[in-house]
């Protein structure tokens, strides 16, 4: 399987891993990489990736069959405006942004009639950032969410699905608004909670912290510059989640104040249910196919 010319715009953790994975699996006949900073392109050269490098986005996307936006979500609209006239008719444009509703609203009108557009979001990454953290197996067995809308061009979602599956991912399809609510549940709220745990901890207690605290708060090490844009772009879904969390915390506080066997039993049931649900997530993933 080969996707022709693939253009990656933004060689950070996700974009760099995408370049490495495409090269490792031989999925691109030609690979082009855009970065705003020449220094970022120097890292690609040092890594020895066989790709054409450019600080000009129009040059990078020209003749590309697949274009993947791997820049921060707040930069996507301006970048697309800059290169859209250079797109080859029928090119697939997708992204790796963590929020889909606002991204689709910004990009779909810009790309209508110029290219196939559909949003994507690989649920892969780490608290580290930059090309230095990139690795070719990042997408293997990772969930990738493709987010078509009624306006999505026929075939765009199918091609994006084929692209991510070729990289070893498990692909799911959700509407943009469904995606944003789902990732609020499983990604954005956990990051907020980790940040709150660290921020509210007594500094005098931190030297005593063991593996449990470190594991629970690991994602709080993520870039604040990156996460403020993600959380703010998904603030509507997160606002709903905060209300739900507040109700749960009030319920737990009431149980503690009751100091009765019934209250203790109810808290036990919550912990038991959480344990059962969590156990279903542990390494129960299908093998990766390289076909």
Short mmCIF file of the C-alpha atoms (twelve columns), coordinates in Angstrom:
data_MODEL
# 
_entry.id   MODEL 
# 
loop_
_atom_site.group_PDB 
_atom_site.id 
_atom_site.type_symbol 
_atom_site.label_atom_id 
_atom_site.label_alt_id 
_atom_site.label_comp_id 
_atom_site.label_asym_id 
_atom_site.label_seq_id 
_atom_site.Cartn_x 
_atom_site.Cartn_y 
_atom_site.Cartn_z 
_atom_site.pdbx_PDB_model_num 
ATOM 1   C CA . UNK A 1   0.000   0.000  0.000  1 
ATOM 2   C CA . UNK A 2   1.281   3.445  -0.919 1 
ATOM 3   C CA . UNK A 3   -0.292  6.873  -0.503 1 
ATOM 4   C CA . UNK A 4   1.811   8.689  -3.089 1 
ATOM 5   C CA . UNK A 5   3.127   12.052 -1.944 1 
ATOM 6   C CA . UNK A 6   2.405   12.785 1.717  1 
ATOM 7   C CA . UNK A 7   2.945   16.255 3.181  1 
ATOM 8   C CA . UNK A 8   3.383   16.668 6.932  1 
ATOM 9   C CA . UNK A 9   2.993   20.189 8.221  1 
ATOM 10  C CA . UNK A 10  4.605   20.435 11.649 1 
ATOM 11  C CA . UNK A 11  7.292   17.868 12.636 1 
ATOM 12  C CA . UNK A 12  6.700   17.775 16.404 1 
ATOM 13  C CA . UNK A 13  5.912   14.651 18.392 1 
ATOM 14  C CA . UNK A 14  2.915   13.613 16.252 1 
ATOM 15  C CA . UNK A 15  4.179   14.916 12.911 1 
ATOM 16  C CA . UNK A 16  7.652   13.531 13.505 1 
ATOM 17  C CA . UNK A 17  6.259   10.141 14.528 1 
ATOM 18  C CA . UNK A 18  4.086   10.171 11.418 1 
ATOM 19  C CA . UNK A 19  7.142   10.801 9.227  1 
ATOM 20  C CA . UNK A 20  9.058   8.003  10.925 1 
ATOM 21  C CA . UNK A 21  6.112   5.594  10.654 1 
ATOM 22  C CA . UNK A 22  5.511   6.333  6.981  1 
ATOM 23  C CA . UNK A 23  9.195   5.767  6.233  1 
ATOM 24  C CA . UNK A 24  9.346   2.625  8.365  1 
ATOM 25  C CA . UNK A 25  6.332   1.080  6.620  1 
ATOM 26  C CA . UNK A 26  7.136   2.347  3.107  1 
ATOM 27  C CA . UNK A 27  3.739   4.008  2.785  1 
ATOM 28  C CA . UNK A 28  4.781   7.157  0.921  1 
ATOM 29  C CA . UNK A 29  6.378   7.337  -2.498 1 
ATOM 30  C CA . UNK A 30  7.483   10.872 -1.630 1 
ATOM 31  C CA . UNK A 31  7.468   12.639 1.723  1 
ATOM 32  C CA . UNK A 32  7.512   16.404 2.227  1 
ATOM 33  C CA . UNK A 33  7.786   18.134 5.593  1 
ATOM 34  C CA . UNK A 34  7.035   21.752 6.441  1 
ATOM 35  C CA . UNK A 35  8.213   23.551 9.551  1 
ATOM 36  C CA . UNK A 36  8.132   27.252 10.288 1 
ATOM 37  C CA . UNK A 37  11.540  27.061 11.974 1 
ATOM 38  C CA . UNK A 38  14.668  26.035 10.025 1 
ATOM 39  C CA . UNK A 39  15.990  24.607 13.297 1 
ATOM 40  C CA . UNK A 40  13.114  22.108 13.381 1 
ATOM 41  C CA . UNK A 41  14.038  20.970 9.877  1 
ATOM 42  C CA . UNK A 42  17.646  20.516 10.993 1 
ATOM 43  C CA . UNK A 43  16.411  17.892 13.468 1 
ATOM 44  C CA . UNK A 44  14.785  16.008 10.579 1 
ATOM 45  C CA . UNK A 45  18.022  16.118 8.599  1 
ATOM 46  C CA . UNK A 46  20.015  14.803 11.553 1 
ATOM 47  C CA . UNK A 47  17.524  11.940 11.940 1 
ATOM 48  C CA . UNK A 48  18.182  10.948 8.333  1 
ATOM 49  C CA . UNK A 49  14.551  10.832 7.205  1 
ATOM 50  C CA . UNK A 50  14.280  10.708 3.421  1 
ATOM 51  C CA . UNK A 51  12.044  13.736 2.895  1 
ATOM 52  C CA . UNK A 52  11.923  17.051 1.091  1 
ATOM 53  C CA . UNK A 53  12.044  19.825 3.695  1 
ATOM 54  C CA . UNK A 54  10.653  23.327 3.397  1 
ATOM 55  C CA . UNK A 55  9.729   26.425 5.393  1 
ATOM 56  C CA . UNK A 56  7.170   27.255 2.660  1 
ATOM 57  C CA . UNK A 57  3.823   25.456 3.220  1 
ATOM 58  C CA . UNK A 58  2.662   25.956 -0.370 1 
ATOM 59  C CA . UNK A 59  5.833   24.319 -1.618 1 
ATOM 60  C CA . UNK A 60  5.371   21.425 0.806  1 
ATOM 61  C CA . UNK A 61  1.775   20.623 -0.229 1 
ATOM 62  C CA . UNK A 62  2.211   21.067 -3.982 1 
ATOM 63  C CA . UNK A 63  1.460   17.735 -5.708 1 
ATOM 64  C CA . UNK A 64  0.677   16.096 -2.361 1 
ATOM 65  C CA . UNK A 65  -1.947  13.349 -2.345 1 
ATOM 66  C CA . UNK A 66  -2.316  13.471 1.448  1 
ATOM 67  C CA . UNK A 67  -1.725  16.531 3.640  1 
ATOM 68  C CA . UNK A 68  -1.626  16.136 7.427  1 
ATOM 69  C CA . UNK A 69  -1.824  19.239 9.617  1 
ATOM 70  C CA . UNK A 70  0.263   18.651 12.743 1 
ATOM 71  C CA . UNK A 71  0.443   22.240 13.957 1 
ATOM 72  C CA . UNK A 72  -1.385  23.677 16.999 1 
ATOM 73  C CA . UNK A 73  -5.139  23.934 16.436 1 
ATOM 74  C CA . UNK A 74  -5.138  27.723 16.766 1 
ATOM 75  C CA . UNK A 75  -2.632  27.970 13.857 1 
ATOM 76  C CA . UNK A 76  -4.462  25.708 11.405 1 
ATOM 77  C CA . UNK A 77  -6.816  28.252 9.835  1 
ATOM 78  C CA . UNK A 78  -4.105  30.749 8.905  1 
ATOM 79  C CA . UNK A 79  -1.852  27.972 7.611  1 
ATOM 80  C CA . UNK A 80  -4.582  26.527 5.372  1 
ATOM 81  C CA . UNK A 81  -5.316  29.973 3.978  1 
ATOM 82  C CA . UNK A 82  -1.643  30.272 3.112  1 
ATOM 83  C CA . UNK A 83  -1.325  27.018 1.160  1 
ATOM 84  C CA . UNK A 84  -4.821  26.144 -0.097 1 
ATOM 85  C CA . UNK A 85  -4.306  27.562 -3.601 1 
ATOM 86  C CA . UNK A 86  -1.335  25.224 -4.070 1 
ATOM 87  C CA . UNK A 87  -3.336  22.068 -3.299 1 
ATOM 88  C CA . UNK A 88  -3.703  19.433 -5.963 1 
ATOM 89  C CA . UNK A 89  -7.369  18.736 -6.843 1 
ATOM 90  C CA . UNK A 90  -8.572  15.661 -4.995 1 
ATOM 91  C CA . UNK A 91  -5.912  15.814 -2.301 1 
ATOM 92  C CA . UNK A 92  -6.963  14.584 1.131  1 
ATOM 93  C CA . UNK A 93  -6.372  17.116 3.917  1 
ATOM 94  C CA . UNK A 94  -6.662  15.922 7.497  1 
ATOM 95  C CA . UNK A 95  -5.254  16.925 10.867 1 
ATOM 96  C CA . UNK A 96  -4.235  15.541 14.255 1 
ATOM 97  C CA . UNK A 97  -5.892  18.152 16.468 1 
ATOM 98  C CA . UNK A 98  -7.311  17.266 19.874 1 
ATOM 99  C CA . UNK A 99  -10.516 19.263 19.287 1 
ATOM 100 C CA . UNK A 100 -12.666 18.761 16.227 1 
ATOM 101 C CA . UNK A 101 -15.735 21.015 16.349 1 
ATOM 102 C CA . UNK A 102 -13.894 24.333 16.113 1 
ATOM 103 C CA . UNK A 103 -11.293 22.929 13.702 1 
ATOM 104 C CA . UNK A 104 -13.935 21.641 11.301 1 
ATOM 105 C CA . UNK A 105 -15.841 24.928 11.478 1 
ATOM 106 C CA . UNK A 106 -12.668 26.825 10.582 1 
ATOM 107 C CA . UNK A 107 -11.220 24.560 7.896  1 
ATOM 108 C CA . UNK A 108 -14.200 23.076 6.048  1 
ATOM 109 C CA . UNK A 109 -15.193 26.403 4.406  1 
ATOM 110 C CA . UNK A 110 -11.578 27.146 3.452  1 
ATOM 111 C CA . UNK A 111 -11.126 23.772 1.729  1 
ATOM 112 C CA . UNK A 112 -14.582 23.382 0.161  1 
ATOM 113 C CA . UNK A 113 -14.188 22.805 -3.571 1 
ATOM 114 C CA . UNK A 114 -10.383 22.694 -3.294 1 
ATOM 115 C CA . UNK A 115 -9.609  19.374 -1.588 1 
ATOM 116 C CA . UNK A 116 -11.103 16.518 0.402  1 
ATOM 117 C CA . UNK A 117 -11.209 17.536 4.058  1 
ATOM 118 C CA . UNK A 118 -11.962 15.376 7.077  1 
ATOM 119 C CA . UNK A 119 -10.738 15.726 10.644 1 
ATOM 120 C CA . UNK A 120 -8.669  13.090 12.443 1 
ATOM 121 C CA . UNK A 121 -7.370  12.715 15.982 1 
ATOM 122 C CA . UNK A 122 -4.837  10.038 16.950 1 
ATOM 123 C CA . UNK A 123 -5.160  9.253  20.649 1 
ATOM 124 C CA . UNK A 124 -1.403  8.893  20.936 1 
ATOM 125 C CA . UNK A 125 1.359   10.972 22.426 1 
ATOM 126 C CA . UNK A 126 3.054   11.630 25.716 1 
ATOM 127 C CA . UNK A 127 3.799   14.389 28.171 1 
ATOM 128 C CA . UNK A 128 6.945   15.014 26.117 1 
ATOM 129 C CA . UNK A 129 6.895   17.206 23.030 1 
ATOM 130 C CA . UNK A 130 8.936   17.952 19.929 1 
ATOM 131 C CA . UNK A 131 10.572  15.782 17.308 1 
ATOM 132 C CA . UNK A 132 13.052  14.496 19.863 1 
ATOM 133 C CA . UNK A 133 10.203  12.479 21.429 1 
ATOM 134 C CA . UNK A 134 8.931   11.084 18.092 1 
ATOM 135 C CA . UNK A 135 8.956   7.350  17.437 1 
ATOM 136 C CA . UNK A 136 7.797   5.187  14.500 1 
ATOM 137 C CA . UNK A 137 5.524   2.912  16.544 1 
ATOM 138 C CA . UNK A 138 3.473   5.709  18.137 1 
ATOM 139 C CA . UNK A 139 0.294   4.851  16.199 1 
ATOM 140 C CA . UNK A 140 0.478   1.063  16.515 1 
ATOM 141 C CA . UNK A 141 -2.714  -0.087 18.255 1 
ATOM 142 C CA . UNK A 142 -3.566  3.532  19.064 1 
ATOM 143 C CA . UNK A 143 -7.140  4.701  18.634 1 
ATOM 144 C CA . UNK A 144 -7.585  7.258  15.860 1 
ATOM 145 C CA . UNK A 145 -10.905 9.083  15.579 1 
ATOM 146 C CA . UNK A 146 -12.030 10.240 12.120 1 
ATOM 147 C CA . UNK A 147 -14.733 12.911 12.230 1 
ATOM 148 C CA . UNK A 148 -16.762 13.315 9.037  1 
ATOM 149 C CA . UNK A 149 -19.788 15.597 8.793  1 
ATOM 150 C CA . UNK A 150 -22.726 15.594 6.356  1 
ATOM 151 C CA . UNK A 151 -20.672 18.014 4.223  1 
ATOM 152 C CA . UNK A 152 -17.636 15.716 4.021  1 
ATOM 153 C CA . UNK A 153 -16.726 14.747 0.461  1 
ATOM 154 C CA . UNK A 154 -17.616 11.165 -0.484 1 
ATOM 155 C CA . UNK A 155 -14.563 8.985  -0.021 1 
ATOM 156 C CA . UNK A 156 -12.671 11.369 2.268  1 
ATOM 157 C CA . UNK A 157 -13.434 9.493  5.479  1 
ATOM 158 C CA . UNK A 158 -12.706 6.151  3.792  1 
ATOM 159 C CA . UNK A 159 -9.318  7.355  2.577  1 
ATOM 160 C CA . UNK A 160 -8.417  8.808  5.978  1 
ATOM 161 C CA . UNK A 161 -9.450  5.537  7.621  1 
ATOM 162 C CA . UNK A 162 -7.303  3.566  5.196  1 
ATOM 163 C CA . UNK A 163 -4.371  5.896  5.886  1 
ATOM 164 C CA . UNK A 164 -4.460  5.507  9.678  1 
ATOM 165 C CA . UNK A 165 -5.106  1.768  9.539  1 
ATOM 166 C CA . UNK A 166 -2.028  1.371  7.348  1 
ATOM 167 C CA . UNK A 167 -0.071  2.913  10.228 1 
ATOM 168 C CA . UNK A 168 -1.386  0.249  12.612 1 
ATOM 169 C CA . UNK A 169 -4.123  2.301  14.253 1 
ATOM 170 C CA . UNK A 170 -7.615  1.266  15.349 1 
ATOM 171 C CA . UNK A 171 -9.961  3.720  13.637 1 
ATOM 172 C CA . UNK A 172 -13.256 4.965  15.053 1 
ATOM 173 C CA . UNK A 173 -15.741 7.316  13.392 1 
ATOM 174 C CA . UNK A 174 -17.533 10.044 15.342 1 
ATOM 175 C CA . UNK A 175 -19.197 13.339 14.526 1 
ATOM 176 C CA . UNK A 176 -17.032 16.312 15.600 1 
ATOM 177 C CA . UNK A 177 -19.279 17.193 18.547 1 
ATOM 178 C CA . UNK A 178 -19.354 13.549 19.701 1 
ATOM 179 C CA . UNK A 179 -15.573 13.467 19.483 1 
ATOM 180 C CA . UNK A 180 -15.198 16.588 21.595 1 
ATOM 181 C CA . UNK A 181 -17.408 15.210 24.348 1 
ATOM 182 C CA . UNK A 182 -15.623 11.843 24.295 1 
ATOM 183 C CA . UNK A 183 -12.135 13.321 24.555 1 
ATOM 184 C CA . UNK A 184 -13.329 15.648 27.307 1 
ATOM 185 C CA . UNK A 185 -14.220 12.461 29.233 1 
ATOM 186 C CA . UNK A 186 -11.049 10.474 28.629 1 
ATOM 187 C CA . UNK A 187 -8.317  13.014 27.880 1 
ATOM 188 C CA . UNK A 188 -9.039  16.628 28.717 1 
ATOM 189 C CA . UNK A 189 -10.660 16.138 32.137 1 
ATOM 190 C CA . UNK A 190 -7.876  13.752 33.229 1 
ATOM 191 C CA . UNK A 191 -5.314  16.397 32.315 1 
ATOM 192 C CA . UNK A 192 -7.219  19.008 34.289 1 
ATOM 193 C CA . UNK A 193 -7.558  16.677 37.267 1 
ATOM 194 C CA . UNK A 194 -3.849  15.863 37.211 1 
ATOM 195 C CA . UNK A 195 -3.040  19.569 37.158 1 
ATOM 196 C CA . UNK A 196 -5.443  20.200 40.044 1 
ATOM 197 C CA . UNK A 197 -3.942  17.373 42.097 1 
ATOM 198 C CA . UNK A 198 -0.460  18.829 41.708 1 
ATOM 199 C CA . UNK A 199 -1.593  22.416 42.264 1 
ATOM 200 C CA . UNK A 200 -3.561  21.556 45.420 1 
ATOM 201 C CA . UNK A 201 -0.950  19.305 47.011 1 
ATOM 202 C CA . UNK A 202 0.772   20.662 50.093 1 
ATOM 203 C CA . UNK A 203 4.382   21.386 49.038 1 
ATOM 204 C CA . UNK A 204 5.537   19.829 52.298 1 
ATOM 205 C CA . UNK A 205 3.900   16.531 51.238 1 
ATOM 206 C CA . UNK A 206 5.508   16.301 47.796 1 
ATOM 207 C CA . UNK A 207 8.875   14.874 48.957 1 
ATOM 208 C CA . UNK A 208 6.883   11.893 50.282 1 
ATOM 209 C CA . UNK A 209 5.162   11.198 46.957 1 
ATOM 210 C CA . UNK A 210 5.500   7.683  45.599 1 
ATOM 211 C CA . UNK A 211 4.598   5.933  42.371 1 
ATOM 212 C CA . UNK A 212 0.862   6.360  42.806 1 
ATOM 213 C CA . UNK A 213 1.030   10.145 42.883 1 
ATOM 214 C CA . UNK A 214 3.580   10.276 40.064 1 
ATOM 215 C CA . UNK A 215 1.537   7.921  37.844 1 
ATOM 216 C CA . UNK A 216 -1.728  9.720  38.531 1 
ATOM 217 C CA . UNK A 217 -0.262  13.148 37.753 1 
ATOM 218 C CA . UNK A 218 2.075   12.188 34.888 1 
ATOM 219 C CA . UNK A 219 0.101   14.042 32.214 1 
ATOM 220 C CA . UNK A 220 0.385   17.285 34.170 1 
ATOM 221 C CA . UNK A 221 3.951   17.426 32.812 1 
ATOM 222 C CA . UNK A 222 2.526   18.289 29.384 1 
ATOM 223 C CA . UNK A 223 3.232   21.666 27.800 1 
ATOM 224 C CA . UNK A 224 1.011   24.393 29.315 1 
ATOM 225 C CA . UNK A 225 1.249   26.347 26.041 1 
ATOM 226 C CA . UNK A 226 -0.195  23.378 24.140 1 
ATOM 227 C CA . UNK A 227 -2.805  22.387 26.718 1 
ATOM 228 C CA . UNK A 228 -4.281  25.825 27.321 1 
ATOM 229 C CA . UNK A 229 -5.259  25.976 23.634 1 
ATOM 230 C CA . UNK A 230 -6.721  22.457 23.699 1 
ATOM 231 C CA . UNK A 231 -8.724  22.987 26.873 1 
ATOM 232 C CA . UNK A 232 -9.953  26.413 25.842 1 
ATOM 233 C CA . UNK A 233 -11.045 25.192 22.408 1 
ATOM 234 C CA . UNK A 234 -13.081 22.425 24.094 1 
ATOM 235 C CA . UNK A 235 -14.370 24.562 26.960 1 
ATOM 236 C CA . UNK A 236 -18.061 23.924 26.183 1 
ATOM 237 C CA . UNK A 237 -17.733 20.150 26.637 1 
ATOM 238 C CA . UNK A 238 -15.410 20.637 29.601 1 
ATOM 239 C CA . UNK A 239 -17.879 22.975 31.270 1 
ATOM 240 C CA . UNK A 240 -20.455 20.180 31.189 1 
ATOM 241 C CA . UNK A 241 -17.917 17.748 32.587 1 
ATOM 242 C CA . UNK A 242 -16.998 20.120 35.426 1 
ATOM 243 C CA . UNK A 243 -20.643 20.231 36.456 1 
ATOM 244 C CA . UNK A 244 -20.804 16.429 36.473 1 
ATOM 245 C CA . UNK A 245 -17.566 16.189 38.465 1 
ATOM 246 C CA . UNK A 246 -18.803 18.747 40.998 1 
ATOM 247 C CA . UNK A 247 -21.947 16.667 41.561 1 
ATOM 248 C CA . UNK A 248 -19.870 13.507 42.090 1 
ATOM 249 C CA . UNK A 249 -17.527 15.221 44.540 1 
ATOM 250 C CA . UNK A 250 -20.472 16.634 46.499 1 
ATOM 251 C CA . UNK A 251 -21.926 13.128 46.716 1 
ATOM 252 C CA . UNK A 252 -18.628 11.701 48.012 1 
ATOM 253 C CA . UNK A 253 -18.326 14.533 50.524 1 
ATOM 254 C CA . UNK A 254 -21.819 13.718 51.823 1 
ATOM 255 C CA . UNK A 255 -20.853 10.050 52.223 1 
ATOM 256 C CA . UNK A 256 -17.806 10.986 54.300 1 
ATOM 257 C CA . UNK A 257 -19.885 13.253 56.521 1 
ATOM 258 C CA . UNK A 258 -22.552 10.577 57.158 1 
ATOM 259 C CA . UNK A 259 -20.074 8.171  58.805 1 
ATOM 260 C CA . UNK A 260 -22.450 5.191  58.480 1 
ATOM 261 C CA . UNK A 261 -22.018 1.600  57.217 1 
ATOM 262 C CA . UNK A 262 -24.415 2.410  54.361 1 
ATOM 263 C CA . UNK A 263 -22.331 5.396  53.264 1 
ATOM 264 C CA . UNK A 264 -19.129 3.340  53.428 1 
ATOM 265 C CA . UNK A 265 -20.809 0.592  51.379 1 
ATOM 266 C CA . UNK A 266 -21.849 3.077  48.710 1 
ATOM 267 C CA . UNK A 267 -18.289 4.390  48.416 1 
ATOM 268 C CA . UNK A 268 -17.042 0.805  48.164 1 
ATOM 269 C CA . UNK A 269 -19.405 0.165  45.246 1 
ATOM 270 C CA . UNK A 270 -17.993 3.203  43.434 1 
ATOM 271 C CA . UNK A 271 -14.419 1.933  43.928 1 
ATOM 272 C CA . UNK A 272 -15.410 -1.589 42.880 1 
ATOM 273 C CA . UNK A 273 -17.068 -0.365 39.695 1 
ATOM 274 C CA . UNK A 274 -14.038 1.782  38.867 1 
ATOM 275 C CA . UNK A 275 -11.700 -1.174 39.384 1 
ATOM 276 C CA . UNK A 276 -13.794 -3.386 37.104 1 
ATOM 277 C CA . UNK A 277 -13.982 -0.785 34.344 1 
ATOM 278 C CA . UNK A 278 -10.274 0.042  34.589 1 
ATOM 279 C CA . UNK A 279 -9.272  -3.631 34.371 1 
ATOM 280 C CA . UNK A 280 -10.964 -3.863 30.972 1 
ATOM 281 C CA . UNK A 281 -8.598  -1.220 29.569 1 
ATOM 282 C CA . UNK A 282 -5.326  -2.935 30.439 1 
ATOM 283 C CA . UNK A 283 -3.474  -4.183 27.381 1 
ATOM 284 C CA . UNK A 284 -6.453  -5.784 25.695 1 
ATOM 285 C CA . UNK A 285 -5.530  -4.641 22.200 1 
ATOM 286 C CA . UNK A 286 -5.544  -6.599 18.937 1 
ATOM 287 C CA . UNK A 287 -2.257  -7.377 17.177 1 
ATOM 288 C CA . UNK A 288 -0.998  -4.854 14.636 1 
ATOM 289 C CA . UNK A 289 -1.243  -5.679 10.957 1 
ATOM 290 C CA . UNK A 290 1.342   -4.338 8.521  1 
ATOM 291 C CA . UNK A 291 -0.571  -5.473 5.454  1 
# 
